[in-house]
Amino acid sequence: MTAPPDAAVPPAPRLSVADYLTLGNALCGFMAVCQLVAAQLAHTAEGLAGPLPREAVATSIVLLLGAAACDLFDGRLARRLGGSVMGAELDNLADVISFGVAPAFFVVVWGSSAHPAGSVLVLVVAAAVLLAVVVRLARFSCQSPGERHFTGLPSPFGAMAVVVIVLLHPPVYPGSAAILVVAWLMVSHVRYPKPRGRSAYAVLAALAGGAGCLVAWAMDAPGGMLLLSSGALLMLLVLLLAPLSLRRRP
C-alpha cells in the first residue's frame, strides 16, 4: 500500500555538530588500523623479527587517544548544543571501530611477533576483545540513562588497557591471560562510576597521567619503558579502585 499524497513525509535525519566529533572518533580508529597495517607490512618486507619499533606504533597510539578524546566530548557537546536522532547509533558504531577493531588488531600484530605456538591463541584473544566491545556497547544501549554507574568496564578504558598490555610485549600466555581479563571486565557486572563529582576527577586525572606516560613513551622520551610501566600501573589502579569508590556510596 502507498501512502496518500498529502501524508506528511518525515524530514531526513541531519548530522549535528556533536555527530562530526563522533565521526572523527571512527576516522581516528580506522586510521590507527591503517597505520598498524602499513607498519607491519614494512616490518615484514625488511625481514625484521620481533615487535614493531616504537616510532612505527606512535602514530597509532596518538590516533587512538584522539578517538578517546572525541568519544569523551561528543556527548557533552550534544547535551550543550543539542544532538541528532542518529547520535547514539553513530556513537556505538564509531566505538566498535576505535575500541573494538583497533585494539583487536593491536593484539594480532603483537601475536605475529610472539611465539608461533601461540598464534591461534592470540587470534582467539583478539576476537574476544572485539566481541566483548560489541556486547558491552549493545548492553550500554539498553541501560537506563539515569543510572549513576556503568555496568562493565567502559570500552575506551578497556581498549587502552589492551593496548598498554600489548606495548609491554609480555610472553604470549601471560599476555593473553591479561587481555582476556580486560575483555571479561568489559562484559562483567562490575560497576564503574560515571564521571561525576570528585571521584570522577580523580579517575580522569589518573587516566590523563597514564595517557601522558603513553604519549611520552611513543615520542621516545628518556626512560621510555619506565614511563610505559608507570602508565600501565596508573591504568591498573583505575581499573581496580574505581569500582571500590562506587561501593562505598550509600
N, C-alpha and C positions, 0 to 999 in steps of 0.2 A: 504494500500500500504506500502511496506517496502522500506527503503532507500537503494540505491545501495551500494555494498560492499565497494567502495572506498570513500564513503561520510565521511567527517570529523566528528568525534564524539566530541562534546564539553567536555572539562575536567570537572570533578565533582567539585562543589564549595568546597573550603577549608576554614577552620576557620583561621582567623588572630589572632594576639596577642590581639588586642582590643576586639575580639569576646569572648575571655576567660574571660575578665572583665565583659562583658555583661552576660555571663552565671553565673558568680559569683553574679551578681545582682539578677538573677532569683533564684539562690540557697539560697541566704540570705532571700528573700521574702518567699520562701517555708519553710525554717527552722523557720522563725518567726511565721508562722501559726502553724507549728508543736509544737513549744514551748507553744503557747497560748492554743492549744488543750490539751496538757499534763497538763498545769497548771489548766485549767478549770475542767478537769476530777478529778484531785487530790483534788481540792477545793470542788467539789460535793461529792466525796467519803468520805470526812471528815465531811460532813454535815454542812459546813460553809455557811453563807449567806453574802451578801454584795459584794463589789468589791474585785477583786483578790489582794492579798498582793503585796506590792511594789516589793519585790525580785522576785516574780513569773513572772512579766512582764518585768523586767530589761533586760533579755537576748533578748526578742523580740524587745525591743526598740533599743538595740545596733545593732541587725541584720538589722533592717530597716535603721538605719543610715549607716551601711555598704553597703546596697543596693544603697542608695542615693549616696554614695561616688563612687561606681563602675559606676553608671549612669553618674556621673559628669565627670569622667576621661576617660571612654571608647571612647567617641567621640574625645577628644583631642589626645588620643593615636592613633586613626585611622587616624587623619589628619597628625600626625607626622610620623608614621611608615607605613601608608597605611592600608586600611581596605579590607573587602571582599564584594562580591556582596550580601551576606546574612546579612550584618551588620545592616542595617536599620530595616529589618524584625525581626531579633533577638532582637533588642533593644525594639521594640514595644511589642513583646511577653513577654519579661522579665519584662517590666514596668507594664503590666497588672497584673502579679503575685504580684510584690512587692508593687505597688502603687494603685492597684485596689482591688485584692482579700484580701491582708493582712490587709489594713485599714478597709475594709468592715467587716472582721472577728473581728477586734477590736470592731467595733460597735455592732456586735452580742453578743460578750462576755459582753460588757457593758450593753446591753439590758437584758441579763439574770439575772443581779442583780438589774435592775430597777424595777419600779412598774409593776406588771403583766398586768395592763390595757394598758401599752404602748408597750407590746411585739410585736404586729402586726405592730405598727408604726415603731418600731426600725428595723424590718426586711425590711420594705419599704425603710427606710432611708439607710440601708446598701446596698440594691440593687441600690438605686440612686447613691451612691458613686461609686460602681463598674461600672455601665453603663455610668456614667459621664466620668470616666477614659477611657473606651473603645472608646467613641465618641471623647474625647479630643485627644487621640493618633491617631485615624483614620483621624481626621481633620488636625493634625500636619503633617501627611504623605503627605497630599495634599498641604501643604503650600509651597510657593516658598522659596528655600534655601537662597535667597538673602535678605529676609525680616529682618529688624533690631528689630523686636518685635515678641513675642508670642501672638497669639490670644487665650485668655483664660488663666487662672491660670495654670502653668505647673504642671503636675501630681505629681512629687516628693514633691513640696511645698504643694499641696493640701492634699496629704497623711499625711504629718507631721502635718498639721493643724488639720486634723480629729483626729489623734492620741492624740494630745495635748488636744483637747476638751474632748475626752473620759477619759483621765487620770485625768482631773479636776473633773470627776464624777458629772456632773450637774444633776438637775432634768430632767426627761425624755423629757418633752415637750420643755423647752428652749434648752436643749442639741440637740434634734433632729432638731430644727429650725436652730441652729448654723451650724450643719453639712450639712443641706440642702443648706444653703447659700454658703458654701465652694464648694459643688457639683455644684451649679449653676455657681459659678465663673469659674470653670474648663471648662464649655461648653459655657460660655458667650462670647461676643465680646469685653470684656475689654482687652486692650492691656497691656502686661507686657514686659519690656525691656529685650532683650537678654543680657547675661553677657559680656558687653563691656565697657571700659572706667572707669571713676571714679565712676559713679553711680553703676556700676556692683560691684566694690569693696565694696561700702557701703552696698549693698544688701547682698553680700556674708558674710561680717563681721557681720551684724545683724543676719543672719541665723546661722552662726557659733556660735555666742553668745547664740542664742536660743537653739541650739543643745547641747552646753556645759551645760547650765542650766538643760536641759532634762537628760543628762547623769549623772550630779551630783545628781539630784533627784533620778534617778534609782539606783545609788550607795549608797543611804541612807545617803547623806551628811547632816550636820546640816542645819536646816531651809529649809527642803525639799519642803514644799508647797510654801514658798516664792520664791524659785528658779524656781519651776514649773510655778508659776504665772508670774514671770519675763520672762521666756521663752515664755509663751503664749502671753504676751504683745509685746515682740520683734517681734514675728511672725505676730501678728495682724498689727503692724506698717508697716512691709514689705508689707503685702497684700494690705494695704490701700494706702501707699505712693509711691510704685513702679510705678503704672500707672501714677501718677501725674508727676513724673520725666520725663516720656516719652512725656506727653502732653506739657511740657514746651519747647521741642525741636522744631525748625522751621520745 
